[in-house]
Amino acid sequence: RGRDSYKRRDSRDNDDRYRDEKYDRDGRRGNPPPRPSEPQIYAVYRGKVSNTMDFGVFVQLDQFGRKEGLLHISQITGKGRILSGKDAFRRGDAVWVKVLSLTDNKMSLTMRDVDQTTGRDLAPMTS
C-alpha cells in the first residue's frame, strides 16, 4: 500500500507542475510566444461580418482590436453566384478569411482558400 500511495502522489505533483503558469504543456519553462499585434499576410483568421455592401462585405477581426478588412464579392465562395455582398451575408455572420494584402489602413481578404468549417488554409503560402 505504501508504494501505491507514493506513486499516486508523484503523478499528482507532476499534474500540478503543468498547471503552473511558468510551464507550457510540454513541461518547459517560459511564456508562450506573443501573438502578433497586427494581421499577417497569408494568415487565416476568424472574423465577423460588420457591414454588407453591393461590392462585398467588411469583416472585423476582433483579435486585432476591431481591425476591419474588405472581402470583395469575387473572393466569396461556397454561396453560389454572388451579385451583391448583401445576398451572401448578414451582419454578425462568422467567417474564416485569409489576408491577401495590407496597405496603410486597408486590408484585402479572401474566403477562396479557407475551409469555412475548420478554418484550415487550403492553399498555404509564405510571405
HUPEVEN-V47178 format. One record per helix or strand of 3 or more residues. SS is the DSSP state (h for helix, s for strand). FROM is the first residue (numbers start at 1). TO is the last residue. Records with the same first field share a line. If there is no record, write none. Layout:
SS = FROM-TO / FROM-TO
This chain:
h = 2-19 / 62-64 / 73-75 / 85-88
s = 44-53 / 56-61 / 67-72 / 94-103 / 106-110
